Amino acid sequence: HLGSREPCLASRGAGCPTPGPMGSLTRALPKRLQASLALGRPVLRSCNGADLSKVHGPGLSGLFDASPPNADWEKFALTDDQLRHFNEKGYVSGIRLLSDEQCDALAAEVDTLLGAAGEKDHPARPLWYAYHPLVASGAWRISFGFHDLMWLPAFRLASYQLLGGSVRFLHDQIFNKPARDRYAGASWFGFHQDFSYWSWTAPMAHLTCWVALDDVSAANGCLQYVPGSHRWGLLPPVSADASPTLDAVNAVLTPEQRSAFGRTERVEVRKGFGSFHHPLMLHGSESNTTDRPRRAAVLNVVREGVTSNFGMHPATLGSFPFIPQGEPLGRSGHANDRMYPLLLGSPGGPGILAPEAAGPGAALLGAVPKLADYLSA
């Protein structure tokens, strides 16, 4: 329940219907969604600023089937070869996560949330963790579609396999590289390691899933990975005085690492496909030089049991919701626990999932291969 700030539908130029029970709202969504997409008007947002972090479980957008029959879960599992690839190179790509229609709906939502107007007057604007027209974090608290994205079965099961246990949400991001890069070639993202932003948590048991909402190529700024860099440890920070460039990280690499940096692998994928990468994977992307936008969504998760390390690294907490030092994310007893929902639990593990978010049975979770089975000595 969202109390007095229950979410309601709003397409651009349309008013809000009277808020009603969550069930009736959810049932109304698919038909409204089809009509709005035909008009180019997404209806995936709360129009009154309701904080969707108060809802743990899917079903707000009507875009996804979050809990298929148990017999269907096995088709979402990563293969042995995909797990070996992740172990060797630090990433695995080409994982189908979304249909073209789902991508189109979410891409339209990115345009709305990160468009020229920037939704400056939207009452949910304070719910963002961070906001910029090229990248923002916190869409799951504002958008029905991005709220439900984290409950995708293919994403949850692959995350379980790669993390080796129960999966808890950390935060999301949405990215926009505009057509012809109206930011004067500035839509590039310098090479970095994601864990450099997460050292306020411990231990390192994190995972990133990057999902293409448009066809992605070298020309429009695909992801680039440095294979094997996940074995380098956490790199020293680049000097604050260094010029901001795509390859500024070169300044802190050893000669051997610089040589490997010259052999980056570009991940060109069709929309709807995603890649998973290790928290120490060195990665970046160039600007969009095409006449079409390149939009993407990112889901960052941790293994159940990761705790706050805020006391040791307070500066890296940034705008992430605070959890007391040493307490597990989502189970600290703090009001911010709701910001770190459990997405898939191990049999007998802590946490309870809503029925509509139920995962596969214990037998399948025990049978699927896991990254730990292939970790190099």
C-alpha positions as CSV (number, residue, x, y, z in Angstrom):
1,H,0.0,0.0,0.0
2,L,1.2,3.5,-0.8
3,G,-1.0,5.3,1.8
4,S,-2.4,8.6,0.5
5,R,0.1,8.7,-2.4
6,E,-1.2,5.7,-4.4
7,P,0.1,5.7,-8.0
8,C,-2.1,6.6,-10.9
9,L,-1.8,6.6,-14.6
10,A,-1.0,9.7,-16.7
11,S,-0.2,10.0,-20.3
12,R,1.2,13.3,-21.5
13,G,-1.7,15.7,-21.9
14,A,-4.1,13.5,-20.0
15,G,-5.4,13.8,-16.4
16,C,-5.2,11.2,-13.7
17,P,-8.0,8.8,-13.0
18,T,-9.3,8.5,-9.5
19,P,-6.8,6.4,-7.5
20,G,-8.2,2.9,-6.7
21,P,-7.1,-0.4,-5.3
22,M,-3.7,-1.7,-6.7
23,G,-5.3,-4.8,-8.2
24,S,-7.8,-2.8,-10.3
25,L,-5.1,-0.4,-11.4
26,T,-2.8,-3.3,-12.5
27,R,-5.6,-5.0,-14.5
28,A,-6.4,-1.7,-16.3
29,L,-2.8,-1.2,-17.5
30,P,-2.3,-3.5,-20.5
31,K,-5.2,-2.0,-22.5
32,R,-4.2,1.6,-21.5
33,L,-0.6,0.8,-22.4
34,Q,-1.6,-0.4,-25.9
35,A,-3.7,2.7,-26.6
36,S,-1.0,5.1,-25.3
37,L,1.8,3.5,-27.3
38,A,-0.4,3.8,-30.5
39,L,-0.5,7.6,-29.7
40,G,3.2,7.7,-28.7
41,R,2.2,8.5,-25.1
42,P,3.7,6.3,-22.4
43,V,1.6,5.7,-19.3
44,L,4.2,4.1,-17.2
45,R,4.6,6.9,-14.7
46,S,3.0,7.9,-11.4
47,C,1.5,11.3,-11.9
48,N,1.3,12.3,-8.3
49,G,4.8,11.6,-7.0
50,A,4.0,8.3,-5.3
51,D,7.2,6.5,-4.2
52,L,7.1,3.1,-5.9
53,S,9.8,1.8,-3.6
54,K,6.9,1.1,-1.2
55,V,5.8,-1.7,-3.5
56,H,7.9,-4.9,-3.5
57,G,6.8,-7.0,-6.4
58,P,5.9,-6.6,-10.0
59,G,2.6,-5.9,-11.8
60,L,2.4,-2.1,-11.8
61,S,3.0,-1.7,-15.6
62,G,1.5,-4.8,-17.1
63,L,4.5,-5.1,-19.4
64,F,6.1,-8.3,-18.0
65,D,5.2,-11.8,-16.8
66,A,7.3,-11.8,-13.6
67,S,6.4,-15.3,-12.3
68,P,5.9,-17.9,-15.0
69,P,5.1,-21.5,-14.2
70,N,8.0,-23.3,-12.6
71,A,8.5,-25.5,-15.6
72,D,9.3,-22.4,-17.7
73,W,12.0,-21.0,-15.5
74,E,14.7,-23.5,-16.7
75,K,14.7,-21.8,-20.2
76,F,16.1,-18.6,-18.6
77,A,19.1,-20.3,-17.1
78,L,22.6,-19.3,-18.2
79,T,24.5,-22.2,-19.9
80,D,27.8,-23.7,-18.8
81,D,29.5,-22.0,-21.7
82,Q,28.1,-18.6,-20.7
83,L,29.3,-19.0,-17.1
84,R,32.7,-20.1,-18.3
85,H,32.9,-17.0,-20.5
86,F,32.0,-14.7,-17.5
87,N,34.6,-16.4,-15.4
88,E,37.3,-16.0,-18.1
89,K,36.5,-12.5,-19.3
90,G,34.4,-10.9,-16.6
91,Y,31.3,-10.5,-18.6
92,V,28.7,-12.3,-20.7
93,S,26.5,-10.7,-23.3
94,G,23.8,-11.6,-25.8
95,I,21.2,-12.5,-23.2
96,R,17.7,-12.0,-24.4
97,L,15.7,-10.1,-21.7
98,L,13.1,-8.0,-23.4
99,S,10.8,-8.1,-26.5
100,D,10.9,-5.4,-29.1
101,E,7.6,-4.1,-27.8
102,Q,8.8,-3.9,-24.2
103,C,12.0,-2.1,-25.4
104,D,9.9,0.5,-27.3
105,A,7.7,1.2,-24.2
106,L,10.7,1.6,-21.9
107,A,12.7,3.7,-24.5
108,A,9.7,6.1,-24.8
109,E,9.8,6.4,-21.0
110,V,13.5,7.2,-21.1
111,D,12.7,10.0,-23.6
112,T,10.1,11.3,-21.2
113,L,12.2,11.2,-18.1
114,L,15.5,12.4,-19.6
115,G,14.1,14.4,-22.5
116,A,14.6,18.1,-23.2
117,A,12.0,19.1,-20.7
118,G,13.6,16.9,-18.1
119,E,10.3,16.5,-16.2
120,K,11.4,19.5,-14.2
121,D,7.9,20.0,-12.7
122,H,7.0,16.4,-12.1
123,P,6.1,15.8,-8.4
124,A,8.3,12.7,-8.3
125,R,11.5,14.6,-9.2
126,P,12.8,14.5,-5.6
127,L,12.8,10.7,-5.7
128,W,15.8,10.4,-8.1
129,Y,19.0,9.3,-6.5
130,A,20.9,11.3,-9.1
131,Y,19.7,13.1,-12.3
132,H,21.3,14.2,-15.5
133,P,19.8,14.3,-19.0
134,L,22.4,11.6,-20.1
135,V,22.1,9.3,-17.1
136,A,19.9,9.1,-14.0
137,S,19.4,6.7,-11.1
138,G,16.1,6.0,-9.3
139,A,13.7,5.5,-12.1
140,W,12.3,2.4,-10.3
141,R,10.8,4.7,-7.7
142,I,9.0,6.8,-10.4
143,S,8.2,4.7,-13.4
144,F,5.9,1.7,-13.3
145,G,7.9,0.1,-16.2
146,F,11.3,0.5,-14.6
147,H,9.9,-0.5,-11.3
148,D,8.8,-3.8,-12.8
149,L,12.0,-4.4,-14.9
150,M,13.9,-5.8,-11.9
151,W,11.5,-8.6,-11.6
152,L,12.2,-10.1,-15.0
153,P,12.6,-13.9,-14.6
154,A,15.6,-14.1,-17.0
155,F,17.4,-11.3,-15.1
156,R,16.7,-12.8,-11.7
157,L,17.7,-16.3,-12.5
158,A,20.9,-15.3,-14.3
159,S,21.8,-13.0,-11.3
160,Y,21.2,-15.9,-8.9
161,Q,23.6,-18.1,-10.9
162,L,26.3,-15.4,-11.2
163,L,26.1,-14.3,-7.5
164,G,25.7,-17.8,-6.2
165,G,22.8,-17.1,-3.8
166,S,19.8,-14.9,-3.1
167,V,19.6,-11.7,-5.1
168,R,18.9,-8.2,-3.6
169,F,18.4,-5.0,-5.5
170,L,21.0,-2.2,-5.1
171,H,20.0,0.5,-7.6
172,D,19.1,1.2,-11.2
173,Q,20.2,3.6,-13.9
174,I,18.8,4.7,-17.3
175,F,21.1,6.1,-20.0
176,N,20.4,8.2,-23.0
177,K,22.9,9.0,-25.8
178,P,21.0,11.4,-28.0
179,A,20.8,11.3,-31.7
180,R,23.8,13.2,-33.3
181,D,24.8,13.8,-29.7
182,R,23.4,17.2,-29.0
183,Y,25.8,17.4,-26.1
184,A,28.6,18.2,-28.4
185,G,30.1,14.8,-28.4
186,A,29.9,14.5,-24.6
187,S,27.8,11.4,-24.3
188,W,30.8,9.2,-23.7
189,F,31.4,7.5,-20.4
190,G,35.0,7.1,-19.3
191,F,36.4,3.7,-18.5
192,H,35.7,2.8,-14.8
193,Q,35.0,0.0,-12.4
194,D,31.5,0.0,-10.9
195,F,32.7,-1.1,-7.5
196,S,34.6,2.1,-7.1
197,Y,31.2,3.7,-6.4
198,W,30.1,0.9,-4.1
199,S,32.9,0.6,-1.5
200,W,30.4,1.8,1.1
201,T,29.2,-1.8,1.0
202,A,31.0,-5.1,1.9
203,P,31.9,-7.7,1.0
204,M,32.2,-7.3,-2.8
205,A,29.4,-9.5,-4.1
206,H,27.9,-7.3,-6.7
207,L,26.7,-7.6,-10.3
208,T,25.6,-5.3,-13.1
209,C,23.1,-6.1,-15.9
210,W,23.1,-3.7,-18.8
211,V,20.0,-3.9,-21.2
212,A,19.9,-2.4,-24.7
213,L,16.6,-0.5,-25.4
214,D,17.8,0.2,-29.0
215,D,20.1,-1.7,-31.4
216,V,23.6,-0.9,-30.2
217,S,26.7,-0.6,-32.4
218,A,30.2,1.0,-32.3
219,A,28.8,4.0,-34.1
220,N,26.2,4.8,-31.4
221,G,28.3,4.1,-28.4
222,C,28.2,0.4,-27.5
223,L,29.7,-0.8,-24.2
224,Q,33.4,-1.7,-24.4
225,Y,34.9,-4.2,-22.0
226,V,38.6,-4.8,-21.1
227,P,38.5,-8.7,-20.9
228,G,40.2,-10.1,-17.8
229,S,40.3,-6.7,-16.0
230,H,38.0,-8.1,-13.3
231,R,41.1,-9.9,-12.0
232,W,43.1,-6.6,-11.4
233,G,41.6,-5.7,-8.1
234,L,40.2,-2.3,-7.3
235,L,42.3,0.3,-9.2
236,P,43.6,3.5,-7.6
237,P,41.4,6.5,-8.3
238,V,42.2,8.8,-11.2
239,S,43.5,12.2,-10.0
240,A,40.8,14.8,-9.7
241,D,43.1,17.1,-11.6
242,A,43.3,14.8,-14.6
243,S,41.5,15.9,-17.8
244,P,38.2,14.1,-18.3
245,T,38.7,11.7,-21.2
246,L,37.5,8.3,-22.2
247,D,40.8,6.7,-21.3
248,A,41.8,8.8,-18.3
249,V,42.2,5.6,-16.3
250,N,45.3,4.8,-18.3
251,A,47.2,7.0,-15.8
252,V,46.8,4.5,-13.0
253,L,47.4,1.3,-15.0
254,T,50.5,-0.8,-15.0
255,P,52.4,-1.3,-18.3
256,E,50.8,-4.8,-18.6
257,Q,47.3,-3.4,-17.9
258,R,47.8,-0.7,-20.5
259,S,48.6,-3.3,-23.0
260,A,45.4,-5.2,-22.2
261,F,43.5,-1.9,-22.3
262,G,44.4,-1.7,-26.0
263,R,42.4,-4.9,-26.7
264,T,38.9,-3.8,-25.6
265,E,36.0,-5.8,-26.8
266,R,32.9,-4.0,-28.2
267,V,29.5,-5.4,-27.3
268,E,27.2,-4.8,-30.2
269,V,23.7,-6.2,-29.6
270,R,20.2,-5.9,-30.8
271,K,17.6,-4.1,-28.6
272,G,16.2,-6.4,-25.9
273,F,19.5,-8.1,-25.3
274,G,21.7,-7.6,-22.2
275,S,25.1,-8.2,-20.8
276,F,26.1,-9.0,-17.2
277,H,29.5,-7.9,-15.9
278,H,31.7,-8.2,-12.8
279,P,31.9,-5.2,-10.4
280,L,35.7,-4.9,-11.1
281,M,35.2,-5.1,-14.9
282,L,36.8,-2.0,-16.6
283,H,34.4,-0.7,-19.1
284,G,33.3,2.5,-20.9
285,S,31.5,3.8,-24.0
286,E,32.1,6.4,-26.8
287,S,29.6,9.0,-27.9
288,N,26.7,8.5,-30.3
289,T,27.6,9.6,-33.8
290,T,24.4,8.4,-35.5
291,D,21.1,10.1,-36.2
292,R,19.2,7.8,-33.8
293,P,19.2,7.8,-30.0
294,R,20.9,5.0,-28.0
295,R,19.0,4.2,-24.8
296,A,19.7,1.6,-22.2
297,A,18.7,0.5,-18.7
298,V,20.9,-0.9,-16.0
299,L,20.1,-3.0,-12.9
300,N,22.7,-3.4,-10.1
301,V,22.3,-6.2,-7.6
302,V,24.1,-7.8,-4.7
303,R,24.1,-11.2,-3.0
304,E,22.0,-11.4,0.1
305,G,24.1,-10.6,3.2
306,V,26.1,-7.7,1.8
307,T,26.3,-5.0,4.5
308,S,26.8,-1.3,4.8
309,N,30.4,-0.2,5.1
310,F,29.4,3.4,5.3
311,G,31.7,4.1,8.4
312,M,34.8,3.1,6.4
313,H,34.0,4.8,3.1
314,P,31.4,7.5,3.8
315,A,32.3,9.6,0.7
316,T,31.2,6.8,-1.6
317,L,27.7,6.6,-0.2
318,G,26.8,9.7,-2.3
319,S,23.0,9.8,-2.8
320,F,22.4,6.1,-2.1
321,P,19.9,5.4,0.7
322,F,21.7,5.2,4.0
323,I,22.0,1.9,6.0
324,P,23.7,1.8,9.4
325,Q,27.3,0.5,9.4
326,G,27.6,-3.3,9.5
327,E,23.9,-3.9,8.9
328,P,22.7,-6.0,6.0
329,L,21.0,-4.2,3.1
330,G,17.3,-4.7,3.3
331,R,17.3,-6.2,6.8
332,S,18.9,-3.6,9.0
333,G,15.7,-2.4,10.7
334,H,16.2,1.1,9.2
335,A,13.4,2.8,7.2
336,N,15.6,2.6,4.1
337,D,15.4,-1.2,4.0
338,R,12.6,-0.9,1.5
339,M,15.1,0.6,-1.0
340,Y,16.9,-2.8,-1.2
341,P,14.2,-5.4,-2.0
342,L,14.8,-9.1,-2.2
343,L,14.4,-10.2,-5.8
344,L,15.1,-13.9,-5.6
345,G,15.6,-15.9,-2.4
346,S,17.4,-19.2,-1.7
347,P,15.3,-22.0,-0.2
348,G,15.4,-21.5,3.5
349,G,17.1,-18.2,3.3
350,P,16.1,-14.9,4.9
351,G,13.4,-12.6,3.4
352,I,10.0,-13.3,2.0
353,L,8.9,-12.6,-1.5
354,A,5.4,-11.5,-2.5
355,P,3.4,-14.3,-4.3
356,E,3.5,-12.4,-7.6
357,A,7.3,-12.3,-7.3
358,A,7.8,-16.0,-6.5
359,G,10.8,-17.6,-8.2
360,P,11.5,-21.2,-9.3
361,G,11.2,-24.1,-7.0
362,A,14.1,-25.3,-4.7
363,A,14.9,-28.2,-7.0
364,L,15.6,-26.0,-10.0
365,L,17.6,-23.5,-8.0
366,G,19.7,-26.4,-6.7
367,A,20.2,-27.9,-10.1
368,V,21.1,-24.8,-12.3
369,P,24.9,-24.3,-12.8
370,K,26.5,-21.4,-10.9
371,L,29.5,-19.3,-11.5
372,A,31.1,-20.7,-8.4
373,D,31.4,-24.0,-10.2
374,Y,33.8,-22.5,-12.7
375,L,35.8,-20.0,-10.7
376,S,39.5,-20.2,-11.5
377,A,41.9,-21.1,-8.8
